[in-house]
Amino acid sequence: MTDVSPTATETARAELARWLAHAEGLHPRGIDLTLERVRRVHARMGLAIEVPVFTVAGTNGKGSTCAMLEAILGQAGYRAGVYSSPHLVHFEERCRIDGRPVEAAALLPHFAAVEAAREGEPLTYFEFTTLVILRLLAHAGLDALILEVGLGGRLDAVNVVDTDCAILTSIDLDHCEFLGPDREAIGAEKVPIARPGKPLIVGDPLPPASVLTHAASIGADLWLHGRDFRYAGQQGEGGRWQQWSWTGRSQRHHGLAYPALRGANQLLNAAAVLAALEALRPRLPVPAQAVRTGLALVELPGRFQLVPGEPALVLDVAHNPHAAATLAQNLDQMAYHPSTHAVFGAMKDKDLAAVIAPLLPLVDVWHLCALPTSRAADLDTLQAALDAARAARGQGRVPGPQQPRVERHATPQEALRAALAQTDPADRIVVFGSFFTVGGILQAGLPRREAPHLGRS
């Protein structure tokens, strides 16, 4: 990457902000699922991607899967590019090369090129920016490309690229208004990222029948968890895996350390990653040591991220019921904390009561916070969802001696400051509910905690 002066960086970011504002105004709807518009512009751009492509779809675990692939390929000496969304703080996080976000200045020529090729086509923000990043990556001299699907799969802009290896992580309920009311419908929307004759890695141990049916109908090379690849291991105190092993169709890995990404679901993601690497081994051979080192060093902010210091601080972008249940399981496996405070903000189109419900047994104080987007639930909506979750659990709506306290705040930062003022070093704070919630905490850098000392009033 070329070093630029702070002034040049600020200028480039200002220009990037203008392009992003332009992209936001090109289509009257934020989400308009179809591939027709983006295919026409993509064809006019004449993009040619000639390196192996991994495409990752699923309800949860996509970002972690992309990060593990990226880390292992990097350790094997390959130059890997990643497109992932959404971002936490800066748009540039959506595009990584060699493990680092690209600079704003590197994106600007590609915005201009997409605008020229658009020829008045009303692209959505996501479609426009996807084409921008695809063009950057196509010109980056990569050895491998990793693409994370934004929403669904069949009609997502990422699906304009023919993949060499499709990966499906978990299939669960989210974005039901666009993808369908159940796992079968959602699976049917996600699986069309697969291509005939190419590997389709299914990490979900219980995939919907719609996934298997589509794979058979197009002649995909289907890799199923439990049939074509599997993992096993030993768990230590608190249920944490100490070592694990993986077996694929023709490869094995023994004595692997637990991935650096924390959480009960990461072995499922890692198992699918290793299957994908075996499937593309003829084109991208990866030595065993690269697997070990990559899994040991992988990083991804906001995925059960434990920030060093006291009180314990956990950042997690969990924003749907399945992810919230996994977060609750991960929190339950942590060491004992006398009190847990939750900073929670979320989008209004989520099943908020179902997102809150798994955390109810663990949280002593709820710090509800507003978020800086029109898509966010306001404080009254968050309060109503918390009340509904409590009522469903039999806690009722009237505060009592065992009821968690609830506070309301204008921003995630304000909510975190309030939580810090009320916690002791042995306590725990968890920030979750949305990328905007975690990003609102990280925008000023990793928080430094100064909780009151134990025993002080």
WOZI-V138775 format. One record per backbone hydrogen bond with DSSP energy under -1.0 kcal/mol. CO is the residue of the C=O (numbers start at 1). NH is the residue of the N-H. Records with the same first field share a line. If there is no record, write none. Layout:
# WOZI-V138775
CO = NH  NH
This chain:
# WOZI-V138775
5 = 9
6 = 10
7 = 11
8 = 12
9 = 13
10 = 14
11 = 15
12 = 16
13 = 17
14 = 18
15 = 19
16 = 20
17 = 21
18 = 22
19 = 23
20 = 24
23 = 26
35 = 39
36 = 40
37 = 41
38 = 42
39 = 43
40 = 44
41 = 45
42 = 46
52 = 145
53 = 164  165
54 = 147
55 = 167
56 = 149
57 = 169
60 = 170
61 = 65
62 = 66
63 = 67
64 = 68
65 = 69
66 = 70
67 = 71
68 = 72
69 = 73
70 = 74
71 = 75
72 = 76
73 = 78
74 = 77
79 = 143  144
80 = 98
81 = 146
82 = 96
83 = 148
90 = 93
91 = 94
92 = 95
94 = 84
95 = 102
96 = 82
97 = 100
100 = 97
104 = 107  108
107 = 111
108 = 112
109 = 113
110 = 114
111 = 115
112 = 116
113 = 117
114 = 118
118 = 121
121 = 123
124 = 128
125 = 129
126 = 130
127 = 131
128 = 132
129 = 133
130 = 134
131 = 135
132 = 136
133 = 137
134 = 138
135 = 139
137 = 140
144 = 81
145 = 54
146 = 83
147 = 56
156 = 159
157 = 160
158 = 161
165 = 55
166 = 201
167 = 57
168 = 203
170 = 59
175 = 178  179
176 = 180
182 = 186
183 = 187
184 = 188
185 = 189
186 = 190
187 = 191
189 = 154
190 = 193
191 = 194
195 = 198
198 = 221
199 = 166
200 = 223
201 = 168
202 = 225
208 = 211  212
209 = 213
210 = 214
211 = 215
212 = 216
213 = 217
214 = 218
215 = 220
219 = 197
220 = 222
221 = 200
223 = 202
224 = 227  228  229
229 = 226
230 = 247
232 = 245
234 = 242
236 = 239
240 = 236
243 = 234
244 = 256
245 = 232
246 = 253
247 = 230
251 = 248
253 = 246
256 = 244
263 = 266
265 = 269
266 = 270
267 = 271
268 = 272
269 = 273
270 = 274
271 = 275
272 = 276
273 = 277
274 = 278
275 = 279
276 = 280
278 = 281
280 = 283  284
287 = 291
288 = 292
289 = 293
290 = 294
291 = 295
292 = 296
293 = 297
294 = 298
295 = 260
300 = 303
302 = 317
305 = 315
312 = 429
313 = 307
314 = 431
315 = 305
318 = 433
320 = 324
321 = 325
322 = 326
323 = 327
324 = 328
325 = 329
326 = 330
327 = 331
328 = 332
331 = 334
339 = 428
340 = 364  365
341 = 430
342 = 367
343 = 432
344 = 369
346 = 377
347 = 350
350 = 352
351 = 355
352 = 356
353 = 357
356 = 359
357 = 360
359 = 362  363
364 = 405
365 = 342
366 = 407
367 = 344
368 = 409
371 = 373
373 = 376
375 = 348
378 = 382
379 = 383
380 = 384
381 = 385
382 = 386
383 = 387
384 = 388
385 = 389
386 = 390
387 = 391
388 = 392
389 = 393
390 = 395
391 = 394
400 = 403
405 = 366
407 = 368
409 = 370
411 = 415
412 = 416
413 = 417
414 = 418
415 = 419
416 = 420
417 = 421
424 = 427
427 = 312
428 = 341
429 = 314
430 = 343
431 = 316
432 = 345
434 = 438
435 = 439
436 = 440
438 = 442
439 = 443
442 = 445
453 = 456
